[in-house]
């Protein structure tokens, strides 16, 4: 009996692997599709001629957090960081849960299937966020109708969305944020991973909803398209890597290719832990911001001794300045370390202070130095100075 069960299990895994290979080989590419025109949002600058962009990692009012949020309110998770978010001209967050009361989840087993209530969208807007990144592996947890709900509910709350849509053209359209005449392009993509691709089949196609795939030469075309629409700097948000693990070669290469394709900054998420800042061709790559206001407790202890992993979250604050000869450029990237383990912070990320902050920044500096970035400590933040406006 046991031998028969083991044989059946091996056969099941073999079938799954074969099916994954078939889907991987035949999955339609999106690079032959024209993307839709980017959505434009307009924001007033806090300082004329400058743009401050804030990026937050994996977020969702879901799972274990929901009983707490039902009592304390959906603005509760942002209480300790709300001033940082609101201080930015444009704030972007990777939203890791469909926002819907409905939806149709897949009948296939999946350990984590997320859903966030519609009231959480209004709270995100009230906290100061402007853009939700939806190019992630949980965007279709409640099916394609749940994804449609997410985009509609976000729009009603005044939030733009990137990285997902009713088809591939919409998923790749991106957003241009016009901040006092400085136009910033924002794009979002999800890495295609072998087994996950076959199991979830979440990527948008010509006539089907889903998320934007990080595929060449789509990224290059999309960056060029946003520049043709007036974007003077372009940021790529990239959902890539492995959970609770150091940066993968594929994750790093995808980020570098985005720079090769014309991006000025790459912001990564998905591993649920923070990674280093890398410098590539003079441009910054935040490989992973880790978690922000995320409703699952996580399993941080698995990576505690890894020199390339920081079991914290990061807020990234990028500063772009209008150049005298035209255009704009990023002159620095700042990192704010956060305590995000929910057994400690109870679903409300907290900026680190004191010796904890000093230790986190020292580790982040060492990690980033190995990736070519000179991260200095200034005012309780890690700061990477970038080229800015070239003379």
N, C-alpha and C positions, 0 to 999 in steps of 0.2 A: 504493500500500500504506500509506504513512504517513498519507495523507489519510483512508483508510478507518479506520485505527486511531484517529485523532483524533476522527473522527465517532462511533465506537463509545464512546470515553471520554466524550465530551460527552453521549451518550445515556444512559450509565450514571449519570452525575452527575444528569442531569435526572430519571431514574427514581427515584434515591435521594431527591432533594428532594421529588418528588411523593409518594412513600411516606411520608416524614417528615411532610408536611403532613396526610396522611390519618390517620396514627397520632396526631398531635398533636390533631387535631380530634375524634377518636373515642375517645381514651383515657378509660376510665371514671374518674369522679371518686370520691374516697373520702369526701367530706364528708357523704354520706348514711349512712355506716356508724357504728355505735357502737363505740368502742374498748374493749378489754378493761380490766379493773381493773389499776391499776399494781402492779408487783412492789414489795415493801418489803424493804429491807435495813437492818440495825441495826448501828451502829458506836458505839464509845465515844468521847466527845469528849476531845481533848487538854487543853482548857480548858473547865470547866463554863460553859454559857451561850453558848459560841461554836462556830462551825463553820468549819473551814478546808477549802476545796475546791481541788484541783489539777487542771488540764486540760492535756493534752499533745496535740500535733498528729499528723500522719500517721505511722503506725507499721505495721510488718509485717516479720516475720522471713522475708523472701522474696527472690527474684531474685538479684542479685549478692552479697548478704550470706550466702547459705546455706552456701557452702563454709567461710567464716570461722566461722560459728556452729556448724557441725558439729564443728569442732575446739575452739573456745573455750567452747562452751556457750551456751545460749539466754538465760542471765542476763547474759552479757557486754555487750550493748548498753546496759544500765542502770547499769553500774558507776560512772560518774561523776556520775550524777544520782539514784542510789537513795535517798540520805538525804533529798533534797528530796521525792521521791514518798512515802516512808514517813512523813514528818513530817505529811502531810495527813491529815485525818480521813476524807476520801473522795477518791479519785483516779480520774479519767476519762480515757480515751485513745481517739482516733479510730483504729480498727483497719482498715487499708486492704488487708487480704488475707483470703480465706477460710482458716479453720483446718481442714484436712482432709487425709487421705491418699487420699481418693476424689474424688467429685464428677464432674460431666459438663460440661466447658466447651463454650461455644457453638462451632459449626462455622464461624461467621463470623470473618474475620480481625480481630484486635485486637493492637496492637503490644505492650501490656503486659497480660499475663494472670498474675495472682498466685495463689500458694498458700503457706501457712505450715504447718509441721508441727505436729501436736498437742502435742508437747513444749513449744512456745513459749507455749501458754496457761498452763501451770504456772509458767513463768518470769515471765510478766506478773503473775500473782498473787503470786509470791515477791518481785517488785520493789516491790510495794505497791499495785498497781492493783486497783480494786474493780469498775469498770464499763467495758465496751467499747462504744463507739459504732460501729454498723454501717451507719448511713445514709450510704453513700458509693457512688461509681461502680465500685468493685471488689468489693463484697460478694457479687455473683453471678458472679464470674469462673469459678467451678467449678460453675455451675448452681445450681438451687434445692436440690438434694440436698447440694451443698457448703455452702450457707447453713445448712441444717438441721444438718449436722455441726458447723459453727462454733458455733452456739448450744448444742448438746449438749455439746461439748467444753469450751466456756467454763464452762458450768454445773458440770460435773464438777470443774473447777479452782477453783470458788468465785467465779467472775466473773459478774456480772449483765450483760445486754446491753440496749441500747436502739436503736430506729430500724430494726429489721428483725423479721420474724416469718413464721409460716406463713400469715398472711393480713394484711390491712390492719389489722384490729382489734388483733392482737398487735403488729404493727410500730409502732403508735402508742400502745401502752399506757404506756410510760414507766416510770420507777423513782422511788420515794420513799425517800430515805436518811434514816433516823431517827437523828440524832446527839445523844444525850443529851436526847431529847424535842423537839429542833428538827428539823422535818421539811422536807427539801429535795427539790423535784421536779426530775427530770431528763428531758428529752425530746431527741430527735435527728431531723433531717430532712435530706433531700437535695434540692437545687434541680433542677427539671425544665428541662433544656436541649434545644432543638429537635432537632438532629440526633442527639445522644446518646440521647435518649428513644426514637427510632425504631430506632436501631441495637442498643441494649442491652435495652430493654423490661424494666427491672429493678424497677419499682414494684409494691408489693404491691396486691392487689385483694381483693374480698370473699371469693373462694375460691381465691386463689393467693398463694404466698409472694413475698417481695420486701422492698424497703426503703420507709420512710415518705417520702411526697412532701411537700415544703414547699408546701402548698396551703391557700388560704383557703376556707372558714373552719375547716378542720381544726385549725390551730394554736391558734386562739382557743378552740375547744371542748376541745382537749386540756389547755390551760393551766387552763381553768375546772374541768375534771374532776379534775386533780391538786389544785387548791385545795380542791375539795369533799371530797377524800380526806384533807385535813389538811395539805397542803404550805403552808408560810408564805412561802417564797421558791421561785421556779421559774427554772431555767436551761434555755435552748434552745441545743442544739448544732446548728450549721448548716453543711452541706457545700455551698459555693457559690462562684462566681467562676470565673476562668480561670487556667490553669496559668502560673506564672512571669510574672504580669502584675499591674498595679495593680488596686485594687478596681473592680469593674464597678458600674454604676448598679443593675442588677438585684440584685446581691449586697447592696449597701447597703440597698436598699429592702426586701428580704426581712427583713433584720435589724431594721430600724426597725419593720416591721409586727409582728414578734414582740414588740417592746416595746409597741406600740400594743395588742396582744392580751393584755397582762398579764405578760409575762416581766420578770424583774428583772435578768437578765444574759443576753447572747448571746455564745457562743463559736464563732468561725468557723474553718474549715479547708478545704482542697482546693487552693489555688493553689501549695502547696509552698514558698512564700516568706512571710515575715512582713509583715503590714500594720499600720496604725496602730490605736490604740484610739480609738474614737469615743464621744462622749457625746451621748445623745439622750434628751430628756425626763428628764434627771438620772440616767439609767442607762447603764451601760457596755456597749459592743460591742467585743469583740476581733475585728476583721474577719477576720484569719487568723493562726493560730499558726505557720504553716509546718510544716516537717517536724520530727519527733522521731526515733525510732529506725526509720528507713525504709531498706529494703534496696536501693533503686535510687539510683545516683549522682546523677542529675538533670542539669539544664542551666542552672545558676545564672548563668553569664556573660551570658546574654541580657538580664538585668534589672539589671545592676550599676550603671547610671547613672540609673535611674529614681528620682525623689525620693519616690515613694509605695510603694517596695518595699524591704524589708530582706532581704538574701540570707542569712538566719539562721533559726533556729527560736526559738520562745518557749515557756516554761512559764508558764502563768497561774495565779496563786494568789489565790483570792477569799476574803475573810473576812466572815462574817455573824455578827451578834451578836443575842442575844435582847433584845427591847425591853421596857422596864419595864411598859408597858401591855398587853403581849401581842404575839405575832408575833415576827418577826425581820426584819433588813434588812442589806444589804451596806454595810459602811463603807469598804472599800478593795479595790482590785484591784492586785496586784503582778505585774510581768513580769520574767522571768529570761531574758536572751538566751543562746542556745546556738550554738556552731559545729556545723553538721550536714552540711556538704558531705563526702560519704564519701571523696573523694580525700584529704581531710585527716584526718578523725576515724576512718576505717575502721569505720563502722557503730556507733560508740559516741559519741553526742552529748556535747559537752563545754561546761560553762558558761564563758563568756568571762571573762577577767581583764585587769587592767592597762589599757593604752591602747586595746586592742580593745574592751573593755567600755565604756570612757568614750565612745568614738566611736559605738558602737551605740546607747547610751542617748541620746546627743545627737541622733542621727538619729530615733530613735523619738519623742523628745520633740517634735521639729519636725514630724514627720508627724502626730502626734496633735493638736498644737495646731491644725492645719488642719482637724481633724475635731471641734473644740470641746472636747477633753479636755486638762486641765492636768496633764501628767505630770511629776512631779518625780523627782529621783534621790535615793535614800536607801539606804545600805547595799549598793550594787552592784545595786540593782533599780530599775526604773521603777515608780512608785507613783501611782495615780490615786485621789484621795480622793473617796468617794461620800457621799451624803446620810446614810446610816445611819438610826438611829431618829429619827424626827421628833418634836419635842416637841409 
